[in-house]
Amino acid sequence: MHEISLVKNIFGSLDTVYPEKYREKIKKIYMKVGLLSNVEPILMQNAFEAVVATERKEYQNCELEIEVLPILVHCDECNKESEVVNYKFVCSCNKPTNKVIQGNELLISGVEFFE
């Protein structure tokens, strides 16, 4: 399960940005995960809880919130953006397109602290 290594990387990123004294004050980590990122939100959540329980206890009061982003493509024919449904990369004008403008994301979009 590659989600465990992803969660460890999330904590590594937080460790780089926030000094140790702030880590226990993190209330929530916000993630944006695109449908094309090959990350299953439930597996990411389970991996987060497992890593916190076994290795990163300083984050035990922290939650992980995942926003799943749909796949959006841009069509050069009609110059519009369309959401990909059932992994069919076709614009709403019925022209095929592979210009993905959203859906590959895997990023920390925010961190919330306890007051």
Secondary structure, DSSP 4 states (H G I P E B T S, - for coil): -THHHHHHHHHHHHHHHS-HHHHTTEEEEEEEEEGGG---HHHHHHHHHHHHHHT-GGGTT-EEEEEEEPPEEEETTTTEEEE-BTTB-B-TTS-B--EEEES--EEEEEEEE--
